[in-house]
Amino acid sequence: MPLLSGGREAKSLIVGVLSNEFPLTAKQIYSKIAKNAPTSSLTYQAVHKALGQLAEQSVVGKDEKGGYQLNVEWAKSVKRFGE
């Protein structure tokens, strides 16, 4: 199972947001994190960088309109790991 290493806070928050609503642009994800986790000191740049890393790890995918969503296969592997 791919782990969310390096920048774990940003990656965990992104996965949390995308598990509830998708597809979302980087700006929409950042806005939701800022609204739902006001104590977080994450910048837009940190969210954007984490999204790039998650895409490289095949945790998220990007659609043709620039929206991000969780990779279904990754989500299934996480579910199987937890069983």
C-alpha positions as CSV (number, residue, x, y, z in Angstrom):
1,M,0.0,0.0,0.0
2,P,1.4,3.4,-0.9
3,L,2.1,5.5,2.2
4,L,1.6,9.2,2.4
5,S,5.2,10.0,3.3
6,G,6.7,13.5,3.2
7,G,4.3,16.4,3.8
8,R,1.9,14.0,5.5
9,E,-0.3,16.7,6.9
10,A,-1.1,18.2,3.5
11,K,-1.5,14.8,1.9
12,S,-3.8,13.6,4.6
13,L,-6.0,16.7,4.4
14,I,-6.1,16.4,0.6
15,V,-7.1,12.8,0.8
16,G,-9.8,13.7,3.4
17,V,-11.2,16.4,1.2
18,L,-11.2,14.3,-2.0
19,S,-12.8,11.4,-0.2
20,N,-15.9,13.5,0.4
21,E,-16.1,15.5,-2.8
22,F,-14.5,15.3,-6.3
23,P,-13.3,16.3,-8.8
24,L,-11.8,19.5,-7.3
25,T,-9.2,21.9,-8.6
26,A,-6.1,22.7,-6.5
27,K,-7.7,26.0,-5.5
28,Q,-10.9,24.4,-4.4
29,I,-9.0,21.8,-2.4
30,Y,-7.0,24.6,-0.7
31,S,-10.2,26.6,0.1
32,K,-11.8,23.6,1.7
33,I,-8.8,22.8,3.8
34,A,-8.5,26.4,4.9
35,K,-12.2,26.4,5.8
36,N,-12.3,23.1,7.5
37,A,-8.9,23.2,9.2
38,P,-8.4,26.8,10.2
39,T,-5.6,26.0,12.6
40,S,-3.6,24.5,9.7
41,S,-0.8,26.7,8.5
42,L,-0.7,25.1,5.0
43,T,-0.1,27.4,2.1
44,Y,-1.6,27.0,-1.4
45,Q,1.9,26.2,-2.6
46,A,2.2,23.3,0.0
47,V,-1.2,22.0,-1.2
48,H,-0.1,22.2,-4.9
49,K,3.2,20.5,-4.2
50,A,1.5,17.7,-2.2
51,L,-1.0,17.2,-5.1
52,G,1.9,16.8,-7.5
53,Q,3.5,14.2,-5.2
54,L,0.2,12.4,-4.7
55,A,-0.2,12.3,-8.5
56,E,3.3,10.8,-8.9
57,Q,2.4,8.2,-6.3
58,S,-0.9,7.4,-8.2
59,V,-2.9,8.3,-5.2
60,V,-4.8,11.0,-7.1
61,G,-5.5,11.6,-10.8
62,K,-6.3,14.7,-12.7
63,D,-9.1,15.0,-15.2
64,E,-9.0,17.0,-18.5
65,K,-10.6,20.0,-16.7
66,G,-7.9,20.2,-14.1
67,G,-9.9,18.5,-11.3
68,Y,-8.3,16.0,-9.0
69,Q,-9.9,12.9,-7.6
70,L,-8.7,9.9,-5.7
71,N,-7.4,6.9,-7.7
72,V,-10.0,4.2,-7.4
73,E,-7.3,1.4,-7.4
74,W,-5.4,3.2,-4.6
75,A,-8.6,3.5,-2.6
76,K,-9.4,-0.2,-3.0
77,S,-5.8,-1.1,-1.9
78,V,-6.2,1.0,1.2
79,K,-9.6,-0.7,1.9
80,R,-8.1,-4.2,1.5
81,F,-5.1,-3.3,3.7
82,G,-7.5,-2.2,6.5
83,E,-9.5,-5.5,6.3
